[in-house]
Amino acid sequence: MTHVLVFLILLLGSSAGASGKEKTIKLPDDNSMAQLKPGEGVEVVRAGCIACHSTDYIVRQPGRDAQQWETEVKKMITVFGAPISESDAKVMVKYLAATYGPAANQATRKRKPLAH
């Protein structure tokens, strides 16, 4: 009986080792349209925002000014519990207003004529 038990333990151990290969999953790249534009503070925004939602929620906003972005960031912190420090919130607002504010939105429209 002891020999059978030892045999089963060895058999189970060797089969577990054979199938113990590390498996990986390749996720698709993010939608290129939803990529955050480069700029000072982009990493802080990425780290603070994508834990809860995709970047689509940022890039599709209609050119908000600094006050409007500040309101949005404060809402994410107070209403939704985003763990964002006060100093990071300031960096985020500055980045968002500069990169996705009215002036940036206007410049983008001038560069990309609408197709008819």
CYANA upper distance limits for C-alpha pairs under 8 A (distance plus 0.5 A):
  1 MET  CA      5 LEU  CA      6.85
  2 THR  CA      6 VAL  CA      6.70
  3 HIS  CA      7 PHE  CA      6.57
  4 VAL  CA      8 LEU  CA      6.67
  5 LEU  CA      9 ILE  CA      6.75
  6 VAL  CA     10 LEU  CA      6.71
  7 PHE  CA     11 LEU  CA      6.55
  8 LEU  CA     12 LEU  CA      6.54
  9 ILE  CA     13 GLY  CA      6.52
 10 LEU  CA     14 SER  CA      6.62
 11 LEU  CA     15 SER  CA      6.74
 12 LEU  CA     16 ALA  CA      6.63
 13 GLY  CA     17 GLY  CA      6.82
 14 SER  CA     18 ALA  CA      6.76
 15 SER  CA     19 SER  CA      6.95
 16 ALA  CA     20 GLY  CA      6.45
 17 GLY  CA     21 LYS  CA      8.37
 30 ASP  CA     34 ALA  CA      7.64
 30 ASP  CA     35 GLN  CA      7.74
 31 ASN  CA     35 GLN  CA      7.42
 33 MET  CA     56 ASP  CA      8.45
 34 ALA  CA     54 SER  CA      8.43
 34 ALA  CA     55 THR  CA      6.00
 34 ALA  CA     56 ASP  CA      5.41
 34 ALA  CA     59 VAL  CA      6.52
 35 GLN  CA     55 THR  CA      7.17
 35 GLN  CA     56 ASP  CA      8.45
 35 GLN  CA     59 VAL  CA      8.18
 36 LEU  CA     42 VAL  CA      7.63
 36 LEU  CA     46 ARG  CA      8.28
 36 LEU  CA     55 THR  CA      7.33
 36 LEU  CA     59 VAL  CA      7.42
 37 LYS  CA     42 VAL  CA      7.97
 37 LYS  CA     99 THR  CA      7.50
 38 PRO  CA     42 VAL  CA      6.71
 39 GLY  CA     95 TYR  CA      7.30
 39 GLY  CA     99 THR  CA      7.74
 40 GLU  CA     95 TYR  CA      6.74
 41 GLY  CA     45 VAL  CA      6.85
 41 GLY  CA     91 VAL  CA      6.29
 41 GLY  CA     92 MET  CA      6.74
 41 GLY  CA     94 LYS  CA      8.25
 41 GLY  CA     95 TYR  CA      5.99
 42 VAL  CA     46 ARG  CA      6.54
 42 VAL  CA     92 MET  CA      8.17
 42 VAL  CA     95 TYR  CA      7.18
 43 GLU  CA     47 ALA  CA      6.49
 44 VAL  CA     48 GLY  CA      6.47
 44 VAL  CA     88 ASP  CA      7.14
 44 VAL  CA     91 VAL  CA      7.75
 44 VAL  CA     92 MET  CA      7.05
 45 VAL  CA     49 CYS  CA      6.30
 45 VAL  CA     92 MET  CA      5.94
 45 VAL  CA     95 TYR  CA      8.33
 46 ARG  CA     50 ILE  CA      6.22
 46 ARG  CA     55 THR  CA      8.33
 47 ALA  CA     51 ALA  CA      7.38
 48 GLY  CA     82 ALA  CA      7.98
 48 GLY  CA     83 PRO  CA      7.94
 48 GLY  CA     84 ILE  CA      6.83
 49 CYS  CA     53 HIS  CA      6.78
 49 CYS  CA     54 SER  CA      8.04
 49 CYS  CA     55 THR  CA      7.99
 50 ILE  CA     54 SER  CA      5.89
 50 ILE  CA     55 THR  CA      7.00
 52 CYS  CA     82 ALA  CA      8.40
 53 HIS  CA     57 TYR  CA      7.68
 54 SER  CA     58 ILE  CA      8.48
 55 THR  CA     59 VAL  CA      6.86
 56 ASP  CA     60 ARG  CA      6.37
 57 TYR  CA     61 GLN  CA      7.26
 59 VAL  CA    100 TYR  CA      7.59
 61 GLN  CA    100 TYR  CA      8.05
 62 PRO  CA    100 TYR  CA      8.34
 62 PRO  CA    101 GLY  CA      8.35
 62 PRO  CA    102 PRO  CA      8.31
 62 PRO  CA    105 ASN  CA      8.07
 63 GLY  CA     97 ALA  CA      8.44
 63 GLY  CA    100 TYR  CA      5.89
 63 GLY  CA    101 GLY  CA      4.69
 63 GLY  CA    102 PRO  CA      4.75
 63 GLY  CA    103 ALA  CA      8.05
 63 GLY  CA    104 ALA  CA      7.79
 63 GLY  CA    105 ASN  CA      5.84
 64 ARG  CA     68 GLN  CA      6.07
 64 ARG  CA     69 TRP  CA      6.57
 64 ARG  CA     97 ALA  CA      7.09
 64 ARG  CA    100 TYR  CA      7.17
 64 ARG  CA    101 GLY  CA      5.21
 64 ARG  CA    102 PRO  CA      6.40
 65 ASP  CA     69 TRP  CA      6.70
 65 ASP  CA     97 ALA  CA      5.87
 65 ASP  CA    101 GLY  CA      5.50
 65 ASP  CA    102 PRO  CA      6.60
 66 ALA  CA     70 GLU  CA      6.49
 66 ALA  CA     93 VAL  CA      6.66
 66 ALA  CA     94 LYS  CA      7.38
 66 ALA  CA     96 LEU  CA      8.01
 66 ALA  CA     97 ALA  CA      5.33
 66 ALA  CA    101 GLY  CA      7.74
 67 GLN  CA     71 THR  CA      6.77
 68 GLN  CA     72 GLU  CA      6.85
 69 TRP  CA     73 VAL  CA      6.65
 69 TRP  CA     93 VAL  CA      6.19
 69 TRP  CA     96 LEU  CA      7.19
 69 TRP  CA     97 ALA  CA      7.06
 70 GLU  CA     74 LYS  CA      6.56
 70 GLU  CA     89 ALA  CA      8.33
 70 GLU  CA     90 LYS  CA      8.45
 70 GLU  CA     93 VAL  CA      6.07
 71 THR  CA     75 LYS  CA      6.60
 72 GLU  CA     76 MET  CA      6.80
 73 VAL  CA     77 ILE  CA      6.92
 73 VAL  CA     89 ALA  CA      7.16
 73 VAL  CA     92 MET  CA      8.32
 73 VAL  CA     93 VAL  CA      7.75
 74 LYS  CA     78 THR  CA      6.48
 74 LYS  CA     89 ALA  CA      8.36
 75 LYS  CA     79 VAL  CA      5.76
 75 LYS  CA     80 PHE  CA      7.41
 76 MET  CA     80 PHE  CA      5.47
 76 MET  CA     81 GLY  CA      6.82
 76 MET  CA     82 ALA  CA      6.03
 77 ILE  CA     81 GLY  CA      5.23
 77 ILE  CA     82 ALA  CA      4.91
 77 ILE  CA     83 PRO  CA      7.06
 77 ILE  CA     84 ILE  CA      7.04
 78 THR  CA     82 ALA  CA      7.94
 84 ILE  CA     88 ASP  CA      6.70
 84 ILE  CA     89 ALA  CA      6.79
 85 SER  CA     89 ALA  CA      6.59
 86 GLU  CA     90 LYS  CA      6.93
 87 SER  CA     91 VAL  CA      7.01
 88 ASP  CA     92 MET  CA      6.57
 89 ALA  CA     93 VAL  CA      6.66
 90 LYS  CA     94 LYS  CA      6.70
 91 VAL  CA     95 TYR  CA      6.70
 92 MET  CA     96 LEU  CA      6.47
 93 VAL  CA     97 ALA  CA      6.42
 94 LYS  CA     98 ALA  CA      6.61
 95 TYR  CA     99 THR  CA      6.33
 95 TYR  CA    100 TYR  CA      8.41
 96 LEU  CA    100 TYR  CA      5.69
 96 LEU  CA    101 GLY  CA      7.09
 97 ALA  CA    101 GLY  CA      4.82
 97 ALA  CA    102 PRO  CA      8.26
 98 ALA  CA    103 ALA  CA      8.13
 98 ALA  CA    104 ALA  CA      7.16
 99 THR  CA    104 ALA  CA      6.23
100 TYR  CA    104 ALA  CA      6.21
100 TYR  CA    105 ASN  CA      6.70
101 GLY  CA    105 ASN  CA      6.51
102 PRO  CA    106 GLN  CA      6.51
103 ALA  CA    107 ALA  CA      6.72
104 ALA  CA    108 THR  CA      6.72
105 ASN  CA    109 ARG  CA      6.88
106 GLN  CA    110 LYS  CA      6.89
107 ALA  CA    111 ARG  CA      6.91
108 THR  CA    112 LYS  CA      6.77
109 ARG  CA    113 PRO  CA      7.30
